[in-house]
Amino acid sequence: MPQYLWADKNTGKTCTVIRSFNEYEQPPTEEEHPRSPGEEPADWERQIGGDQALIRGPNWGGAKGYWGKV
């Protein structure tokens, strides 16, 4: 399942959650990112991007797609 990065507009804190493709718009729950005592409720905004990497094996030939110079 994919990971989604969410940021709280109020505090600037971020949280990464794992969701299915059908639930990608569901913000983090209280169990996934608990609030500190006295902290106001979070106003979550889903972020685009993140830690993405291209993984390619050394034995992948031209038949596996065009990779160019990686």
C-alpha positions as CSV (number, residue, x, y, z in Angstrom):
1,M,0.0,0.0,0.0
2,P,1.2,3.5,-0.7
3,Q,2.3,6.0,1.9
4,Y,0.9,9.5,2.0
5,L,2.5,12.6,3.6
6,W,0.2,15.0,5.5
7,A,1.1,18.3,7.0
8,D,-0.8,20.2,9.8
9,K,-1.5,23.8,8.7
10,N,-1.6,25.0,12.3
11,T,1.6,23.6,13.7
12,G,3.6,22.6,10.6
13,K,4.0,19.0,11.9
14,T,4.1,16.2,9.3
15,C,2.8,12.7,9.4
16,T,3.2,9.8,7.0
17,V,0.3,7.3,6.8
18,I,-0.3,4.1,4.9
19,R,-3.6,4.0,3.0
20,S,-5.2,1.9,0.3
21,F,-5.8,3.7,-3.0
22,N,-9.5,4.0,-2.1
23,E,-8.7,5.9,1.1
24,Y,-6.1,8.3,0.0
25,E,-8.1,11.4,1.0
26,Q,-8.6,10.3,4.6
27,P,-6.4,12.4,6.9
28,P,-4.4,10.9,9.8
29,T,-6.5,9.6,12.7
30,E,-5.8,10.4,16.4
31,E,-4.2,7.0,16.8
32,E,-1.8,7.6,13.9
33,H,-0.8,11.1,15.1
34,P,-1.8,11.9,18.7
35,R,-2.2,15.5,19.8
36,S,-0.3,17.0,22.7
37,P,-2.3,18.0,25.7
38,G,-3.8,21.5,25.1
39,E,-3.1,21.4,21.4
40,E,-5.9,22.4,19.0
41,P,-7.2,19.9,16.5
42,A,-5.1,19.5,13.4
43,D,-6.0,21.0,10.0
44,W,-4.4,18.4,7.7
45,E,-3.4,19.0,4.1
46,R,-2.0,16.2,1.9
47,Q,1.4,16.9,0.5
48,I,2.6,16.0,-3.0
49,G,6.0,14.4,-3.4
50,G,8.2,12.9,-0.8
51,D,11.0,10.4,-0.6
52,Q,10.8,8.7,-4.0
53,A,13.6,6.7,-5.5
54,L,14.3,4.9,-8.8
55,I,15.4,1.4,-8.1
56,R,17.0,-0.5,-11.0
57,G,19.0,-3.6,-10.9
58,P,22.4,-3.9,-12.6
59,N,21.2,-6.8,-14.8
60,W,18.2,-5.0,-16.3
61,G,18.7,-4.9,-20.0
62,G,17.1,-2.9,-22.8
63,A,14.1,-5.3,-22.9
64,K,13.0,-4.1,-19.5
65,G,12.2,-0.6,-20.7
66,Y,14.1,2.5,-21.6
67,W,16.0,3.9,-18.5
68,G,18.5,6.2,-20.1
69,K,21.4,7.1,-18.0
70,V,20.5,6.8,-14.3
